[in-house]
Structure formats: C-alpha cells, structure tokens
Amino acid sequence: MPLTWDDPEEIALELMERHPGVDPLTVRFTDLRQWVMALPDFADKPDRSNEGILEAIQMAWHDEFEDARE
C-alpha cells in the first residue's frame, strides 16, 4: 500500500531504516520533505505537505529512534 502524508508512523519507520543512526531532531524540514518524497512507497502530492505534517513525521521518527536506543 502506498504511503501518503497521512501516514507519519509508517513513514517514520521507513526513514529510520534508510537513515540509521540519524537523530531526526537534527534533520531540517526541507531535507525531511525530500527524504519522504524519495521513499519508494511514497505516492502523494508534494504540495500536500506542511509544517504540521513534517513535525508529526519527525516526532514519530524521534519516538522510534529513542525506543531503539533503549
């Protein structure tokens, strides 16, 4: 099933796999947006993203990142 901007948790898991060891809080939103759109399963319109959506993805990724460190 394709990923969309409405799937922050699934996107976060994909980003964590593709960028291991990267602290998501260090990633700029412009880079985060590009990384999301580069995911092979991502199939949504770029103009649907906004700061709130990117923050939700970043926070979901951060949660997974912290869980993995424990």
ABEGO torsion letter per residue (X at the ends): XBBBAABAAAAAAAAAAABBGBBAAABBAAAAAAAAAABAABBBBAAABBAAAAAAAAAAAAAAAAAAAX
